[in-house]
């Protein structure tokens, strides 16, 4: 789902999850950033921008899940482009004002921000 927005030029994404969807999104963003920058030809192109991912999790997230996400975000591959944000109620309507401008919201239905 990230692919279609990525190909359209979007570079900012957000997801509200502490499970497999967040793990998959984080791993995929790391991989895209890694592959993209190893093949980078033009440093000032819009497409040369790294992908940013904000992962919003609830403050009662299982510690082992949070640790997995933090480990991925802290990996050198991440380049500090993945942020883990712990919120009381991490749902799309409550997060929209806190998300970076023009971020696409990633969820199983892939609802983009308007």
C-alpha angles and dihedrals in degrees: 000000000000088000096069093051092042091053089049090056102261113144103171123075138170133194133184105213143101096195140067095314092059092043092050093046092049094048092047094048090050090051094047092048092047095048094041096052094044087059098037114143105167119039098194100048120113088238091058091071115108121243115256121206127190113196113198116200132177120255089243094057115143108265094231091055093049091049092053091051093046091050092054092045091050095049115115088239089064094064089201091293094121119072126189112209120188113209135171093238112015101190127134099253093050094044100046095089091048097049123096113266114274096011118155112229111230119208134135089280092042100227111188121213114252 
